[in-house]
């Protein structure tokens, strides 16, 4: 049994990660901006304030595992200048707060797993590896700043894993939830021509990977994506197949998406083929390596 501290533990991925950690017999401490009492055994909420870099003293727990998922949602709102600042500040402030907590002894840990995103790579025609450079797009620049803030933890003699997370597939959140919304009207809303490549990951494989990195004290940057990326058309074909309903495919033109989403449309329209070979080489095994197994696990009715 170990004590796990999760920053961003109340979100979509954090909720699934908490479930996994409990199943594995661990105790979970979720960093929260408001005081809460958990109704679940071995789950505790811990007060923190990233604006003034304060956190409840957890030194009494002894050595802990730390997983950082904190940050304002990138796709929740249009990217106004104010929203861009909020996206960056929320990530940097969270890591700075963890830095001060570890430095002051309020948290005892020798390893942190911190999230980043495959938006780091920008748009490219090549297969992206962890050693590749970022570009000058907003999301790529954000990821670089995010990772630089995480790398400061190494100054505290704290080893670090950075997980560059792909498009997360799950029923309760992430991309699949958005893909499913128009289906209630028997319509599949496909962005542009649907030929763009999405590097995705099943939410349970993502949680298993974060746990794997923490348990094994893996160091370095790892792409958190499934081994077999898919085109948007392939994703929708699998969804329609599992749904087994008459569904009309409608392709939203690029100009309409750009009007609706603004600069954020770049992330919907671009192709990004990201390699998972590095994490596979460490011995990690995906339960959902292809889009068919992923969609079936999430949408197929339980027998």
ChimeraX commands (.cxc) that place a marker at each C-alpha (Angstrom):
marker #1 position 0.00,0.00,0.00 radius 0.5
marker #1 position 1.24,3.46,-0.91 radius 0.5
marker #1 position -0.04,7.00,-0.49 radius 0.5
marker #1 position -0.79,8.69,-3.81 radius 0.5
marker #1 position -1.24,12.45,-4.17 radius 0.5
marker #1 position -3.13,13.49,-7.30 radius 0.5
marker #1 position -3.23,17.10,-8.47 radius 0.5
marker #1 position -6.22,17.41,-10.78 radius 0.5
marker #1 position -7.73,14.28,-9.27 radius 0.5
marker #1 position -11.33,15.48,-9.51 radius 0.5
marker #1 position -11.37,15.58,-13.32 radius 0.5
marker #1 position -12.23,12.98,-15.95 radius 0.5
marker #1 position -8.85,11.22,-16.00 radius 0.5
marker #1 position -8.25,11.77,-12.28 radius 0.5
marker #1 position -11.50,10.03,-11.37 radius 0.5
marker #1 position -10.55,6.94,-13.37 radius 0.5
marker #1 position -7.03,7.03,-11.93 radius 0.5
marker #1 position -8.42,7.16,-8.40 radius 0.5
marker #1 position -10.54,4.08,-9.13 radius 0.5
marker #1 position -7.48,2.21,-10.40 radius 0.5
marker #1 position -5.35,3.16,-7.39 radius 0.5
marker #1 position -8.05,2.06,-4.96 radius 0.5
marker #1 position -8.39,-1.24,-6.79 radius 0.5
marker #1 position -4.63,-1.72,-6.40 radius 0.5
marker #1 position -4.95,-1.17,-2.65 radius 0.5
marker #1 position -3.53,2.36,-2.35 radius 0.5
marker #1 position -4.70,5.46,-0.46 radius 0.5
marker #1 position -5.48,8.55,-2.57 radius 0.5
marker #1 position -5.13,12.21,-1.57 radius 0.5
marker #1 position -6.79,14.55,-4.07 radius 0.5
marker #1 position -5.62,18.15,-4.08 radius 0.5
marker #1 position -8.68,20.40,-4.09 radius 0.5
marker #1 position -9.36,24.14,-4.09 radius 0.5
marker #1 position -12.15,23.67,-1.55 radius 0.5
marker #1 position -12.43,21.59,1.60 radius 0.5
marker #1 position -14.39,18.40,0.99 radius 0.5
marker #1 position -15.12,15.22,2.86 radius 0.5
marker #1 position -14.91,12.08,0.76 radius 0.5
marker #1 position -17.62,9.44,0.94 radius 0.5
marker #1 position -15.15,6.79,-0.23 radius 0.5
marker #1 position -12.83,4.78,1.94 radius 0.5
marker #1 position -9.13,5.59,1.37 radius 0.5
marker #1 position -9.92,8.77,-0.58 radius 0.5
marker #1 position -9.11,12.11,1.06 radius 0.5
marker #1 position -9.36,15.70,-0.18 radius 0.5
marker #1 position -6.48,18.03,0.61 radius 0.5
marker #1 position -6.77,21.81,0.40 radius 0.5
marker #1 position -4.41,23.72,-1.85 radius 0.5
marker #1 position -4.31,27.18,-3.38 radius 0.5
marker #1 position -2.19,27.52,-6.51 radius 0.5
marker #1 position -2.62,31.29,-6.64 radius 0.5
marker #1 position -0.61,31.79,-3.46 radius 0.5
marker #1 position 1.35,28.49,-3.73 radius 0.5
marker #1 position 0.03,26.98,-0.51 radius 0.5
marker #1 position -0.95,23.41,0.35 radius 0.5
marker #1 position -2.08,21.58,3.45 radius 0.5
marker #1 position 0.86,19.98,5.25 radius 0.5
marker #1 position 1.10,16.30,4.32 radius 0.5
marker #1 position 4.49,15.59,5.87 radius 0.5
marker #1 position 2.89,13.13,8.31 radius 0.5
marker #1 position 2.17,10.78,5.41 radius 0.5
marker #1 position 5.84,10.05,4.85 radius 0.5
marker #1 position 7.00,9.09,1.36 radius 0.5
marker #1 position 4.27,9.55,-1.29 radius 0.5
marker #1 position 3.77,9.04,-4.98 radius 0.5
marker #1 position 2.73,12.23,-6.82 radius 0.5
marker #1 position 0.82,12.43,-10.12 radius 0.5
marker #1 position 0.07,15.88,-11.54 radius 0.5
marker #1 position -2.88,16.25,-13.93 radius 0.5
marker #1 position -3.82,19.82,-12.99 radius 0.5
marker #1 position -4.66,22.43,-15.58 radius 0.5
marker #1 position -7.57,24.34,-17.09 radius 0.5
marker #1 position -9.29,22.47,-19.94 radius 0.5
marker #1 position -7.78,23.39,-23.31 radius 0.5
marker #1 position -10.89,22.67,-25.37 radius 0.5
marker #1 position -13.55,24.06,-23.00 radius 0.5
marker #1 position -13.65,27.63,-24.37 radius 0.5
marker #1 position -12.38,29.71,-27.29 radius 0.5
marker #1 position -8.77,30.79,-27.06 radius 0.5
marker #1 position -9.10,34.45,-26.21 radius 0.5
marker #1 position -5.95,36.15,-24.88 radius 0.5
marker #1 position -7.41,35.85,-21.37 radius 0.5
marker #1 position -8.19,32.16,-21.83 radius 0.5
marker #1 position -4.70,31.45,-23.17 radius 0.5
marker #1 position -3.18,33.06,-20.10 radius 0.5
marker #1 position -5.46,30.99,-17.86 radius 0.5
marker #1 position -4.47,27.76,-19.63 radius 0.5
marker #1 position -0.76,28.45,-19.15 radius 0.5
marker #1 position -0.97,29.91,-15.65 radius 0.5
marker #1 position -3.08,27.03,-14.31 radius 0.5
marker #1 position -0.40,24.55,-15.33 radius 0.5
marker #1 position 2.63,26.52,-14.20 radius 0.5
marker #1 position 1.05,27.60,-10.89 radius 0.5
marker #1 position 0.09,23.99,-10.06 radius 0.5
marker #1 position 3.64,22.77,-10.61 radius 0.5
marker #1 position 5.11,25.71,-8.73 radius 0.5
marker #1 position 2.84,24.87,-5.79 radius 0.5
marker #1 position 4.02,21.26,-5.83 radius 0.5
marker #1 position 7.62,22.49,-6.06 radius 0.5
marker #1 position 7.24,24.65,-2.93 radius 0.5
marker #1 position 5.42,21.84,-1.08 radius 0.5
marker #1 position 8.22,19.37,-1.79 radius 0.5
marker #1 position 10.93,21.95,-1.09 radius 0.5
marker #1 position 9.37,22.87,2.27 radius 0.5
marker #1 position 8.85,19.27,3.31 radius 0.5
marker #1 position 5.05,19.45,3.24 radius 0.5
marker #1 position 5.18,16.61,0.72 radius 0.5
marker #1 position 7.79,13.87,0.81 radius 0.5
marker #1 position 8.43,12.28,-2.57 radius 0.5
marker #1 position 11.36,11.30,-4.75 radius 0.5
marker #1 position 9.38,10.89,-7.98 radius 0.5
marker #1 position 6.65,12.85,-9.77 radius 0.5
marker #1 position 4.61,11.92,-12.84 radius 0.5
marker #1 position 3.44,15.07,-14.62 radius 0.5
marker #1 position 1.07,15.42,-17.55 radius 0.5
marker #1 position 1.78,17.19,-20.80 radius 0.5
marker #1 position 0.11,16.71,-24.20 radius 0.5
marker #1 position 0.93,15.65,-27.74 radius 0.5
marker #1 position -0.01,19.19,-28.75 radius 0.5
marker #1 position 3.71,19.68,-28.04 radius 0.5
marker #1 position 4.50,18.43,-31.56 radius 0.5
marker #1 position 2.35,20.75,-33.62 radius 0.5
marker #1 position 1.38,19.59,-37.12 radius 0.5
marker #1 position 3.85,17.44,-39.02 radius 0.5
marker #1 position 3.89,14.72,-41.67 radius 0.5
marker #1 position 6.44,12.58,-39.79 radius 0.5
marker #1 position 5.90,10.16,-36.93 radius 0.5
marker #1 position 6.54,12.11,-33.73 radius 0.5
marker #1 position 9.06,10.83,-31.18 radius 0.5
marker #1 position 9.76,12.10,-27.68 radius 0.5
marker #1 position 13.07,13.56,-28.91 radius 0.5
marker #1 position 11.39,15.82,-31.49 radius 0.5
marker #1 position 11.22,19.58,-31.04 radius 0.5
marker #1 position 8.11,21.67,-30.45 radius 0.5
marker #1 position 6.90,24.32,-32.87 radius 0.5
marker #1 position 5.59,27.87,-32.35 radius 0.5
marker #1 position 1.85,27.11,-32.21 radius 0.5
marker #1 position -0.02,28.07,-29.04 radius 0.5
marker #1 position -0.57,24.54,-27.75 radius 0.5
marker #1 position 2.99,23.50,-28.55 radius 0.5
marker #1 position 4.37,26.55,-26.74 radius 0.5
marker #1 position 2.06,25.85,-23.80 radius 0.5
marker #1 position 3.32,22.27,-23.52 radius 0.5
marker #1 position 6.92,23.45,-23.61 radius 0.5
marker #1 position 6.27,25.94,-20.78 radius 0.5
marker #1 position 4.34,23.24,-18.89 radius 0.5
marker #1 position 7.19,20.76,-19.18 radius 0.5
marker #1 position 9.82,23.35,-18.24 radius 0.5
marker #1 position 7.87,24.01,-15.02 radius 0.5
marker #1 position 7.86,20.26,-14.28 radius 0.5
marker #1 position 11.58,19.91,-14.98 radius 0.5
marker #1 position 12.32,22.31,-12.11 radius 0.5
marker #1 position 11.33,19.51,-9.73 radius 0.5
marker #1 position 14.59,17.80,-10.61 radius 0.5
marker #1 position 16.40,20.61,-8.75 radius 0.5
marker #1 position 14.92,19.04,-5.59 radius 0.5
marker #1 position 16.56,15.69,-6.41 radius 0.5
marker #1 position 13.17,14.46,-7.49 radius 0.5
marker #1 position 13.05,12.17,-10.54 radius 0.5
marker #1 position 10.41,12.95,-13.13 radius 0.5
marker #1 position 8.19,11.27,-15.70 radius 0.5
marker #1 position 6.39,13.44,-18.24 radius 0.5
marker #1 position 3.44,11.86,-20.05 radius 0.5
marker #1 position 2.52,13.57,-23.32 radius 0.5
marker #1 position -1.12,12.60,-23.45 radius 0.5
marker #1 position -2.99,12.05,-26.70 radius 0.5
marker #1 position -6.72,12.35,-27.42 radius 0.5
marker #1 position -8.34,10.58,-24.48 radius 0.5
marker #1 position -11.21,8.22,-25.27 radius 0.5
marker #1 position -13.80,7.57,-22.56 radius 0.5
marker #1 position -17.55,7.75,-22.14 radius 0.5
marker #1 position -17.68,10.37,-19.38 radius 0.5
marker #1 position -15.37,12.94,-20.96 radius 0.5
marker #1 position -12.73,13.60,-23.57 radius 0.5
marker #1 position -13.18,13.47,-27.34 radius 0.5
marker #1 position -15.57,10.51,-27.53 radius 0.5
marker #1 position -18.19,12.30,-25.46 radius 0.5
marker #1 position -18.17,15.13,-28.02 radius 0.5
marker #1 position -18.26,12.70,-30.96 radius 0.5
marker #1 position -21.35,11.02,-29.52 radius 0.5
marker #1 position -23.45,14.14,-28.95 radius 0.5
marker #1 position -24.86,14.49,-32.52 radius 0.5
marker #1 position -25.56,10.75,-32.70 radius 0.5
marker #1 position -28.73,11.21,-30.67 radius 0.5
marker #1 position -30.05,12.89,-33.83 radius 0.5
marker #1 position -28.67,10.07,-36.02 radius 0.5
marker #1 position -25.93,12.36,-37.31 radius 0.5
marker #1 position -22.16,11.87,-37.24 radius 0.5
marker #1 position -20.47,15.27,-37.27 radius 0.5
marker #1 position -17.08,14.68,-38.87 radius 0.5
marker #1 position -14.59,17.57,-38.91 radius 0.5
marker #1 position -13.40,18.43,-42.44 radius 0.5
marker #1 position -12.72,15.42,-44.69 radius 0.5
marker #1 position -11.99,13.11,-41.74 radius 0.5
marker #1 position -8.62,12.03,-43.15 radius 0.5
marker #1 position -6.63,13.69,-40.40 radius 0.5
marker #1 position -4.80,11.30,-38.07 radius 0.5
marker #1 position -5.66,11.36,-34.36 radius 0.5
marker #1 position -3.25,9.80,-31.86 radius 0.5
marker #1 position -5.64,8.66,-29.15 radius 0.5
marker #1 position -5.56,6.58,-25.96 radius 0.5
marker #1 position -8.23,4.73,-23.99 radius 0.5
marker #1 position -8.71,6.41,-20.61 radius 0.5
marker #1 position -8.03,3.14,-18.76 radius 0.5
marker #1 position -4.75,2.58,-20.63 radius 0.5
marker #1 position -3.77,6.15,-19.80 radius 0.5
marker #1 position -4.42,5.56,-16.10 radius 0.5
marker #1 position -2.54,2.28,-16.22 radius 0.5
marker #1 position 0.39,4.05,-17.86 radius 0.5
marker #1 position 0.48,6.85,-15.27 radius 0.5
marker #1 position 0.41,4.20,-12.53 radius 0.5
marker #1 position 3.14,2.21,-14.32 radius 0.5
marker #1 position 5.40,5.26,-14.54 radius 0.5
marker #1 position 4.87,6.06,-10.84 radius 0.5
marker #1 position 5.28,2.52,-9.53 radius 0.5
marker #1 position 8.44,1.90,-11.53 radius 0.5
marker #1 position 9.98,5.37,-11.05 radius 0.5
marker #1 position 10.45,5.75,-14.79 radius 0.5
marker #1 position 12.38,8.86,-15.81 radius 0.5
marker #1 position 11.96,10.94,-18.94 radius 0.5
marker #1 position 9.29,11.88,-21.47 radius 0.5
marker #1 position 6.83,9.26,-22.73 radius 0.5
marker #1 position 4.11,9.58,-25.35 radius 0.5
marker #1 position 0.80,8.44,-23.83 radius 0.5
marker #1 position -0.89,7.27,-27.03 radius 0.5
marker #1 position -2.11,3.90,-28.32 radius 0.5
marker #1 position 0.19,1.99,-30.71 radius 0.5
marker #1 position -2.23,2.35,-33.62 radius 0.5
marker #1 position -3.43,5.90,-34.36 radius 0.5
marker #1 position -6.54,6.31,-36.50 radius 0.5
marker #1 position -8.05,8.72,-38.96 radius 0.5
marker #1 position -11.16,10.54,-37.82 radius 0.5
marker #1 position -13.13,8.61,-40.43 radius 0.5
marker #1 position -11.96,5.31,-38.95 radius 0.5
marker #1 position -13.01,6.41,-35.48 radius 0.5
marker #1 position -16.50,7.29,-36.66 radius 0.5
marker #1 position -16.78,4.07,-38.68 radius 0.5
marker #1 position -16.12,2.08,-35.50 radius 0.5
marker #1 position -18.63,4.13,-33.52 radius 0.5
marker #1 position -21.32,3.66,-36.17 radius 0.5
marker #1 position -20.55,-0.06,-36.40 radius 0.5
marker #1 position -20.97,-0.58,-32.65 radius 0.5
marker #1 position -24.07,1.60,-32.51 radius 0.5
marker #1 position -25.58,-0.49,-35.33 radius 0.5
marker #1 position -27.99,2.31,-36.28 radius 0.5
marker #1 position -28.72,4.29,-39.41 radius 0.5
marker #1 position -26.53,7.37,-39.05 radius 0.5
marker #1 position -25.92,10.10,-41.61 radius 0.5
marker #1 position -22.32,11.29,-41.96 radius 0.5
marker #1 position -21.99,15.05,-42.24 radius 0.5
marker #1 position -18.60,16.64,-42.83 radius 0.5
marker #1 position -18.16,20.08,-41.29 radius 0.5
marker #1 position -16.10,22.29,-43.68 radius 0.5
marker #1 position -12.87,23.81,-42.44 radius 0.5
marker #1 position -14.10,27.40,-42.73 radius 0.5
marker #1 position -17.13,26.62,-40.54 radius 0.5
marker #1 position -14.94,25.04,-37.87 radius 0.5
marker #1 position -12.60,28.03,-37.93 radius 0.5
marker #1 position -15.56,30.40,-37.49 radius 0.5
marker #1 position -16.96,28.30,-34.65 radius 0.5
marker #1 position -13.74,27.47,-32.79 radius 0.5
marker #1 position -11.36,30.24,-33.80 radius 0.5
marker #1 position -7.68,29.40,-33.37 radius 0.5
marker #1 position -8.59,26.20,-31.53 radius 0.5
marker #1 position -9.78,24.72,-34.84 radius 0.5
marker #1 position -6.12,23.99,-35.60 radius 0.5
marker #1 position -6.19,21.15,-33.08 radius 0.5
marker #1 position -9.33,19.62,-34.60 radius 0.5
marker #1 position -8.10,19.81,-38.18 radius 0.5
marker #1 position -4.47,18.81,-37.89 radius 0.5
marker #1 position -2.93,15.36,-38.28 radius 0.5
marker #1 position -0.49,14.17,-35.64 radius 0.5
marker #1 position 0.92,10.64,-35.80 radius 0.5
marker #1 position 2.65,10.03,-32.48 radius 0.5
marker #1 position 4.73,6.95,-31.61 radius 0.5
marker #1 position 4.19,4.92,-28.42 radius 0.5
marker #1 position 7.27,2.74,-29.01 radius 0.5
marker #1 position 9.27,4.19,-26.11 radius 0.5
marker #1 position 6.70,3.22,-23.45 radius 0.5
marker #1 position 6.20,-0.18,-25.11 radius 0.5
marker #1 position 9.95,-0.78,-24.91 radius 0.5
marker #1 position 9.78,-0.34,-21.11 radius 0.5
marker #1 position 7.45,-3.34,-20.88 radius 0.5
marker #1 position 4.11,-1.54,-20.70 radius 0.5
marker #1 position 1.33,-3.49,-22.44 radius 0.5
marker #1 position -1.76,-1.77,-23.85 radius 0.5
marker #1 position -5.15,-3.35,-23.23 radius 0.5
marker #1 position -6.67,-1.31,-26.06 radius 0.5
marker #1 position -4.02,-0.95,-28.80 radius 0.5
marker #1 position -6.42,-0.32,-31.71 radius 0.5
marker #1 position -9.52,1.80,-32.23 radius 0.5
marker #1 position -11.81,-1.20,-32.65 radius 0.5
marker #1 position -11.05,-2.68,-29.22 radius 0.5
marker #1 position -11.23,0.81,-27.70 radius 0.5
marker #1 position -14.66,1.74,-29.09 radius 0.5
marker #1 position -16.12,-1.70,-28.43 radius 0.5
marker #1 position -15.04,-1.58,-24.78 radius 0.5
marker #1 position -16.63,1.83,-24.33 radius 0.5
marker #1 position -19.85,1.52,-26.35 radius 0.5
marker #1 position -20.74,-2.14,-26.80 radius 0.5
marker #1 position -23.65,-3.13,-24.52 radius 0.5
marker #1 position -22.62,-5.42,-21.69 radius 0.5
marker #1 position -24.02,-8.91,-22.10 radius 0.5
marker link #1:1,2 radius 0.2
marker link #1:2,3 radius 0.2
marker link #1:3,4 radius 0.2
marker link #1:4,5 radius 0.2
marker link #1:5,6 radius 0.2
marker link #1:6,7 radius 0.2
marker link #1:7,8 radius 0.2
marker link #1:8,9 radius 0.2
marker link #1:9,10 radius 0.2
marker link #1:10,11 radius 0.2
marker link #1:11,12 radius 0.2
marker link #1:12,13 radius 0.2
marker link #1:13,14 radius 0.2
marker link #1:14,15 radius 0.2
marker link #1:15,16 radius 0.2
marker link #1:16,17 radius 0.2
marker link #1:17,18 radius 0.2
marker link #1:18,19 radius 0.2
marker link #1:19,20 radius 0.2
marker link #1:20,21 radius 0.2
marker link #1:21,22 radius 0.2
marker link #1:22,23 radius 0.2
marker link #1:23,24 radius 0.2
marker link #1:24,25 radius 0.2
marker link #1:25,26 radius 0.2
marker link #1:26,27 radius 0.2
marker link #1:27,28 radius 0.2
marker link #1:28,29 radius 0.2
marker link #1:29,30 radius 0.2
marker link #1:30,31 radius 0.2
marker link #1:31,32 radius 0.2
marker link #1:32,33 radius 0.2
marker link #1:33,34 radius 0.2
marker link #1:34,35 radius 0.2
marker link #1:35,36 radius 0.2
marker link #1:36,37 radius 0.2
marker link #1:37,38 radius 0.2
marker link #1:38,39 radius 0.2
marker link #1:39,40 radius 0.2
marker link #1:40,41 radius 0.2
marker link #1:41,42 radius 0.2
marker link #1:42,43 radius 0.2
marker link #1:43,44 radius 0.2
marker link #1:44,45 radius 0.2
marker link #1:45,46 radius 0.2
marker link #1:46,47 radius 0.2
marker link #1:47,48 radius 0.2
marker link #1:48,49 radius 0.2
marker link #1:49,50 radius 0.2
marker link #1:50,51 radius 0.2
marker link #1:51,52 radius 0.2
marker link #1:52,53 radius 0.2
marker link #1:53,54 radius 0.2
marker link #1:54,55 radius 0.2
marker link #1:55,56 radius 0.2
marker link #1:56,57 radius 0.2
marker link #1:57,58 radius 0.2
marker link #1:58,59 radius 0.2
marker link #1:59,60 radius 0.2
marker link #1:60,61 radius 0.2
marker link #1:61,62 radius 0.2
marker link #1:62,63 radius 0.2
marker link #1:63,64 radius 0.2
marker link #1:64,65 radius 0.2
marker link #1:65,66 radius 0.2
marker link #1:66,67 radius 0.2
marker link #1:67,68 radius 0.2
marker link #1:68,69 radius 0.2
marker link #1:69,70 radius 0.2
marker link #1:70,71 radius 0.2
marker link #1:71,72 radius 0.2
marker link #1:72,73 radius 0.2
marker link #1:73,74 radius 0.2
marker link #1:74,75 radius 0.2
marker link #1:75,76 radius 0.2
marker link #1:76,77 radius 0.2
marker link #1:77,78 radius 0.2
marker link #1:78,79 radius 0.2
marker link #1:79,80 radius 0.2
marker link #1:80,81 radius 0.2
marker link #1:81,82 radius 0.2
marker link #1:82,83 radius 0.2
marker link #1:83,84 radius 0.2
marker link #1:84,85 radius 0.2
marker link #1:85,86 radius 0.2
marker link #1:86,87 radius 0.2
marker link #1:87,88 radius 0.2
marker link #1:88,89 radius 0.2
marker link #1:89,90 radius 0.2
marker link #1:90,91 radius 0.2
marker link #1:91,92 radius 0.2
marker link #1:92,93 radius 0.2
marker link #1:93,94 radius 0.2
marker link #1:94,95 radius 0.2
marker link #1:95,96 radius 0.2
marker link #1:96,97 radius 0.2
marker link #1:97,98 radius 0.2
marker link #1:98,99 radius 0.2
marker link #1:99,100 radius 0.2
marker link #1:100,101 radius 0.2
marker link #1:101,102 radius 0.2
marker link #1:102,103 radius 0.2
marker link #1:103,104 radius 0.2
marker link #1:104,105 radius 0.2
marker link #1:105,106 radius 0.2
marker link #1:106,107 radius 0.2
marker link #1:107,108 radius 0.2
marker link #1:108,109 radius 0.2
marker link #1:109,110 radius 0.2
marker link #1:110,111 radius 0.2
marker link #1:111,112 radius 0.2
marker link #1:112,113 radius 0.2
marker link #1:113,114 radius 0.2
marker link #1:114,115 radius 0.2
marker link #1:115,116 radius 0.2
marker link #1:116,117 radius 0.2
marker link #1:117,118 radius 0.2
marker link #1:118,119 radius 0.2
marker link #1:119,120 radius 0.2
marker link #1:120,121 radius 0.2
marker link #1:121,122 radius 0.2
marker link #1:122,123 radius 0.2
marker link #1:123,124 radius 0.2
marker link #1:124,125 radius 0.2
marker link #1:125,126 radius 0.2
marker link #1:126,127 radius 0.2
marker link #1:127,128 radius 0.2
marker link #1:128,129 radius 0.2
marker link #1:129,130 radius 0.2
marker link #1:130,131 radius 0.2
marker link #1:131,132 radius 0.2
marker link #1:132,133 radius 0.2
marker link #1:133,134 radius 0.2
marker link #1:134,135 radius 0.2
marker link #1:135,136 radius 0.2
marker link #1:136,137 radius 0.2
marker link #1:137,138 radius 0.2
marker link #1:138,139 radius 0.2
marker link #1:139,140 radius 0.2
marker link #1:140,141 radius 0.2
marker link #1:141,142 radius 0.2
marker link #1:142,143 radius 0.2
marker link #1:143,144 radius 0.2
marker link #1:144,145 radius 0.2
marker link #1:145,146 radius 0.2
marker link #1:146,147 radius 0.2
marker link #1:147,148 radius 0.2
marker link #1:148,149 radius 0.2
marker link #1:149,150 radius 0.2
marker link #1:150,151 radius 0.2
marker link #1:151,152 radius 0.2
marker link #1:152,153 radius 0.2
marker link #1:153,154 radius 0.2
marker link #1:154,155 radius 0.2
marker link #1:155,156 radius 0.2
marker link #1:156,157 radius 0.2
marker link #1:157,158 radius 0.2
marker link #1:158,159 radius 0.2
marker link #1:159,160 radius 0.2
marker link #1:160,161 radius 0.2
marker link #1:161,162 radius 0.2
marker link #1:162,163 radius 0.2
marker link #1:163,164 radius 0.2
marker link #1:164,165 radius 0.2
marker link #1:165,166 radius 0.2
marker link #1:166,167 radius 0.2
marker link #1:167,168 radius 0.2
marker link #1:168,169 radius 0.2
marker link #1:169,170 radius 0.2
marker link #1:170,171 radius 0.2
marker link #1:171,172 radius 0.2
marker link #1:172,173 radius 0.2
marker link #1:173,174 radius 0.2
marker link #1:174,175 radius 0.2
marker link #1:175,176 radius 0.2
marker link #1:176,177 radius 0.2
marker link #1:177,178 radius 0.2
marker link #1:178,179 radius 0.2
marker link #1:179,180 radius 0.2
marker link #1:180,181 radius 0.2
marker link #1:181,182 radius 0.2
marker link #1:182,183 radius 0.2
marker link #1:183,184 radius 0.2
marker link #1:184,185 radius 0.2
marker link #1:185,186 radius 0.2
marker link #1:186,187 radius 0.2
marker link #1:187,188 radius 0.2
marker link #1:188,189 radius 0.2
marker link #1:189,190 radius 0.2
marker link #1:190,191 radius 0.2
marker link #1:191,192 radius 0.2
marker link #1:192,193 radius 0.2
marker link #1:193,194 radius 0.2
marker link #1:194,195 radius 0.2
marker link #1:195,196 radius 0.2
marker link #1:196,197 radius 0.2
marker link #1:197,198 radius 0.2
marker link #1:198,199 radius 0.2
marker link #1:199,200 radius 0.2
marker link #1:200,201 radius 0.2
marker link #1:201,202 radius 0.2
marker link #1:202,203 radius 0.2
marker link #1:203,204 radius 0.2
marker link #1:204,205 radius 0.2
marker link #1:205,206 radius 0.2
marker link #1:206,207 radius 0.2
marker link #1:207,208 radius 0.2
marker link #1:208,209 radius 0.2
marker link #1:209,210 radius 0.2
marker link #1:210,211 radius 0.2
marker link #1:211,212 radius 0.2
marker link #1:212,213 radius 0.2
marker link #1:213,214 radius 0.2
marker link #1:214,215 radius 0.2
marker link #1:215,216 radius 0.2
marker link #1:216,217 radius 0.2
marker link #1:217,218 radius 0.2
marker link #1:218,219 radius 0.2
marker link #1:219,220 radius 0.2
marker link #1:220,221 radius 0.2
marker link #1:221,222 radius 0.2
marker link #1:222,223 radius 0.2
marker link #1:223,224 radius 0.2
marker link #1:224,225 radius 0.2
marker link #1:225,226 radius 0.2
marker link #1:226,227 radius 0.2
marker link #1:227,228 radius 0.2
marker link #1:228,229 radius 0.2
marker link #1:229,230 radius 0.2
marker link #1:230,231 radius 0.2
marker link #1:231,232 radius 0.2
marker link #1:232,233 radius 0.2
marker link #1:233,234 radius 0.2
marker link #1:234,235 radius 0.2
marker link #1:235,236 radius 0.2
marker link #1:236,237 radius 0.2
marker link #1:237,238 radius 0.2
marker link #1:238,239 radius 0.2
marker link #1:239,240 radius 0.2
marker link #1:240,241 radius 0.2
marker link #1:241,242 radius 0.2
marker link #1:242,243 radius 0.2
marker link #1:243,244 radius 0.2
marker link #1:244,245 radius 0.2
marker link #1:245,246 radius 0.2
marker link #1:246,247 radius 0.2
marker link #1:247,248 radius 0.2
marker link #1:248,249 radius 0.2
marker link #1:249,250 radius 0.2
marker link #1:250,251 radius 0.2
marker link #1:251,252 radius 0.2
marker link #1:252,253 radius 0.2
marker link #1:253,254 radius 0.2
marker link #1:254,255 radius 0.2
marker link #1:255,256 radius 0.2
marker link #1:256,257 radius 0.2
marker link #1:257,258 radius 0.2
marker link #1:258,259 radius 0.2
marker link #1:259,260 radius 0.2
marker link #1:260,261 radius 0.2
marker link #1:261,262 radius 0.2
marker link #1:262,263 radius 0.2
marker link #1:263,264 radius 0.2
marker link #1:264,265 radius 0.2
marker link #1:265,266 radius 0.2
marker link #1:266,267 radius 0.2
marker link #1:267,268 radius 0.2
marker link #1:268,269 radius 0.2
marker link #1:269,270 radius 0.2
marker link #1:270,271 radius 0.2
marker link #1:271,272 radius 0.2
marker link #1:272,273 radius 0.2
marker link #1:273,274 radius 0.2
marker link #1:274,275 radius 0.2
marker link #1:275,276 radius 0.2
marker link #1:276,277 radius 0.2
marker link #1:277,278 radius 0.2
marker link #1:278,279 radius 0.2
marker link #1:279,280 radius 0.2
marker link #1:280,281 radius 0.2
marker link #1:281,282 radius 0.2
marker link #1:282,283 radius 0.2
marker link #1:283,284 radius 0.2
marker link #1:284,285 radius 0.2
marker link #1:285,286 radius 0.2
marker link #1:286,287 radius 0.2
marker link #1:287,288 radius 0.2
marker link #1:288,289 radius 0.2
marker link #1:289,290 radius 0.2
marker link #1:290,291 radius 0.2
marker link #1:291,292 radius 0.2
marker link #1:292,293 radius 0.2
marker link #1:293,294 radius 0.2
marker link #1:294,295 radius 0.2
marker link #1:295,296 radius 0.2
marker link #1:296,297 radius 0.2
marker link #1:297,298 radius 0.2
marker link #1:298,299 radius 0.2
marker link #1:299,300 radius 0.2
marker link #1:300,301 radius 0.2
marker link #1:301,302 radius 0.2
marker link #1:302,303 radius 0.2
view
